[in-house]
C-alpha cells in the first residue's frame, strides 16, 4: 500500500511539474508571438492608412469600403495583439510582492483614468482601504481595468463607482460597485475569458480587460467574481490573502 501511495504521489508530482512547464512555455509563446507580430502588423496598418488617405474618393465606392474594412481590421488586430501582450506580461513582467497601500494604489488608478472620468462625469468614492501585499503595478492595473469597465458600461445616468474592502477571515474582500447597465448571470464565467465580448461592437475594446483582472487576482492568491442586476448595476468582488508575519 505504501509503495502504491508513493508511486501515485510521484506521478502527481511529475504531472504537476509537466503542467507547470507547459504553462510557462505557453506564456512565453504568447509573449514572443504578440511581441514579434507587432512590427509587421504596424507596417500593414501604416500602408493601409496611407492608401486610404491617398486614394479615398479616387477609386469606386466599393474600393473605398474595402479599404475602410481593411484599415478597421488591421487596427482591431493591433489592439488584440497589444491586449495579448499585456495579458502575458502579468506573468513575464511581474515584480516581487511588497507591502502596498490599497488607497494609494486606487489613487494612482484614478489618476491614470482622469480624462475618461471627467469626460463621462463619473463620481468615484472609496471606503477605508487596507495595506496589502502584492505587485504594485499589477494592482494599479486591476483597479484601473475594473473602474474603466464600469465607466464603459454606464447607464443613462452619470457613472457612480464605490470601492470598499472588508476583512473576511484570512483575506481582504474588495468590492467595486457601479450603477451601470448590469451583466446577465449567464455570463458569470465567460466574462473573464480572453477576447470575450458580450456586447458586440457598440462598445470599444477587444474583451481582454477582465481576463487580465482575473490573471492578476489569481496570481495574488485570490479569486474574482461579480453580482449584478440588469439595469441597476454590478459589483465586482476580488479577494487578496492577508499577510501574516510578513507572509501573504
C-alpha positions in Angstrom: 0.0 0.0 0.0 2.8 2.4 0.9 4.6 1.6 -2.4 1.4 2.3 -4.4 0.9 5.6 -2.5 4.4 6.6 -3.1 4.2 5.8 -6.8 0.9 7.8 -7.0 2.5 10.8 -5.3 5.4 10.7 -7.6 3.1 10.6 -10.6 1.1 13.5 -9.3 4.4 15.5 -8.7 5.5 14.7 -12.3 2.2 15.7 -13.8 2.2 19.0 -11.8 5.8 19.7 -13.0 4.8 19.0 -16.6 1.7 21.2 -16.4 3.8 24.0 -14.9 6.4 23.7 -17.6 3.7 23.6 -20.3 2.1 26.7 -18.8 5.4 28.6 -18.7 6.0 27.6 -22.4 2.5 28.8 -23.4 3.1 32.1 -21.5 6.4 32.6 -23.3 4.9 31.7 -26.6 2.1 34.3 -26.1 4.6 37.0 -25.2 7.0 36.2 -28.1 4.2 35.8 -30.7 2.4 39.0 -29.7 5.7 41.0 -29.4 7.1 39.8 -32.7 3.9 40.3 -34.6 3.7 43.9 -33.7 6.2 45.2 -36.3 4.9 43.5 -39.4 1.3 44.4 -38.4 2.3 48.0 -37.8 3.7 48.1 -41.3 0.5 46.7 -42.8 -1.7 49.2 -40.8 0.6 52.1 -41.9 0.4 51.3 -45.6 -3.4 50.7 -45.4 -3.8 54.1 -43.8 -1.6 55.6 -46.5 -3.7 54.0 -49.2 -6.9 55.2 -47.5 -5.6 58.8 -47.4 -4.2 58.9 -50.9 -6.8 57.0 -52.8 -10.1 57.6 -51.0 -12.6 59.0 -53.5 -10.3 58.3 -56.4 -11.5 54.7 -56.9 -15.1 53.5 -57.0 -17.3 53.3 -53.9 -16.7 49.6 -53.3 -13.0 50.2 -53.2 -13.4 52.9 -50.5 -15.5 50.5 -48.5 -13.0 47.6 -48.9 -10.1 49.9 -47.8 -12.1 51.0 -44.7 -12.8 47.4 -43.8 -9.1 46.5 -44.2 -8.0 49.5 -42.0 -10.5 48.7 -39.3 -9.4 45.0 -39.3 -5.7 45.9 -39.0 -6.5 48.3 -36.2 -8.5 45.7 -34.3 -5.8 43.1 -34.8 -3.2 45.6 -33.4 -5.5 46.2 -30.3 -5.8 42.4 -29.8 -2.1 41.9 -30.0 -1.4 44.7 -27.5 -4.0 43.0 -25.3 -2.4 39.6 -25.6 1.0 41.2 -24.8 -0.5 42.9 -21.7 -2.1 39.6 -20.7 1.2 37.6 -21.0 3.1 40.3 -19.1 1.2 39.6 -15.9 3.5 36.6 -15.6 6.5 37.6 -17.5 6.9 41.1 -16.1 5.7 40.7 -12.5 7.7 42.1 -9.6 8.3 40.5 -6.1 5.4 41.2 -3.8 5.7 44.0 -1.2 3.5 45.9 1.2 1.4 48.5 -0.6 -1.3 50.8 0.5 -4.5 50.0 -1.4 -5.7 53.6 -1.1 -2.6 54.8 -2.9 -3.0 52.1 -5.5 -6.5 53.3 -6.1 -5.4 56.9 -6.3 -2.9 56.0 -9.0 -5.5 54.1 -11.0 -7.9 57.1 -10.8 -5.1 59.5 -11.8 -4.4 57.3 -14.9 -8.1 57.4 -15.8 -8.5 61.2 -15.2 -9.6 62.0 -18.8 -12.3 59.4 -19.2 -13.6 60.0 -15.7 -14.0 63.7 -16.5 -15.4 63.1 -20.0 -18.1 60.8 -18.5 -18.9 62.8 -15.4 -18.0 59.8 -13.3 -18.0 60.0 -9.5 -15.7 57.7 -7.6 -15.8 57.2 -3.9 -14.0 54.8 -1.6 -14.2 53.5 2.0 -11.2 52.8 4.2 -8.7 50.5 2.3 -6.0 48.4 3.9 -2.3 47.8 3.3 -2.0 44.6 1.3 0.9 42.5 -0.1 1.3 42.4 -3.9 2.7 43.8 -7.1 2.1 47.5 -7.1 1.8 48.0 -10.9 -0.4 45.0 -11.4 -2.8 46.1 -8.6 -3.0 49.5 -10.2 -3.9 47.8 -13.4 -6.5 45.7 -11.6 -8.3 48.7 -10.2 -7.9 50.7 -13.4 -9.5 47.9 -15.5 -12.4 47.5 -13.2 -13.1 51.2 -13.0 -12.7 51.7 -16.7 -15.1 48.8 -17.3 -17.7 50.3 -15.0 -17.5 53.6 -16.9 -17.6 51.9 -20.3 -20.8 50.1 -19.5 -22.6 53.0 -17.8 -26.3 53.6 -18.0 -28.0 56.8 -18.9 -27.1 58.2 -15.5 -23.6 59.5 -14.8 -21.4 56.7 -13.5 -21.1 56.3 -9.8 -18.5 53.9 -8.6 -17.7 52.9 -5.0 -14.7 50.9 -3.8 -14.6 49.3 -0.4 -12.8 46.4 1.4 -13.6 44.3 4.5 -11.8 41.6 6.3 -13.2 38.1 5.8 -11.2 35.5 7.8 -7.7 35.3 6.3 -8.3 37.6 3.3 -9.5 41.0 2.3 -12.6 41.2 0.2 -12.6 44.2 -2.1 -15.7 45.4 -4.0 -16.1 47.7 -6.9 -19.7 48.7 -7.2 -21.3 50.7 -10.1 -24.7 51.9 -11.3 -24.3 50.7 -14.9 -26.3 48.6 -17.3 -25.6 45.4 -15.4 -24.4 41.9 -16.6 -26.6 38.8 -17.1 -25.7 36.0 -14.7 -25.3 33.6 -17.7 -22.0 35.3 -18.4 -20.6 34.8 -14.9 -17.8 32.5 -16.2 -17.4 33.6 -19.9 -16.9 37.3 -18.9 -13.4 36.5 -17.6 -12.4 34.6 -20.8 -9.8 36.2 -23.0 -11.2 38.2 -26.0 -14.7 37.6 -24.7 -17.1 40.4 -25.8 -20.7 40.4 -24.5 -21.9 43.5 -26.3 -20.5 43.3 -29.9 -19.0 46.4 -31.4 -21.3 49.0 -29.9 -18.7 49.3 -27.1 -15.0 49.8 -27.7 -12.3 47.2 -26.7 -11.3 43.7 -27.6 -12.5 41.9 -24.5 -9.3 41.4 -22.5 -9.6 43.8 -19.5 -11.4 41.4 -17.2 -9.2 38.4 -18.3 -6.2 40.5 -17.1 -8.0 41.2 -13.8 -8.6 37.5 -13.2 -5.0 36.7 -14.0 -3.7 39.4 -11.6 -6.1 38.3 -8.8 -5.2 34.7 -9.2 -1.5 35.5 -9.2 -2.0 37.2 -5.9 -3.7 34.1 -4.5 -7.3 35.4 -4.7 -10.5 35.0 -6.7 -12.7 37.4 -8.6 -16.4 37.2 -9.3 -19.4 39.5 -9.6 -23.0 40.1 -8.7 -25.3 42.1 -11.0 -28.8 43.2 -11.7 -29.7 44.3 -15.2 -30.5 48.0 -15.4 -29.3 48.6 -11.8 -25.5 47.9 -11.8 -22.8 45.5 -10.9 -20.5 44.7 -8.0 -17.1 43.1 -8.8 -15.6 41.3 -5.8 -12.0 40.1 -5.5 -10.0 38.7 -2.6 -6.4 39.2 -1.5 -4.9 37.0 1.2 -4.0 38.8 4.4 -0.3 38.8 5.2 0.7 37.3 8.5 4.2 37.9 9.9 5.4 39.2 6.5 3.8 36.4 4.5 0.8 36.5 2.2 
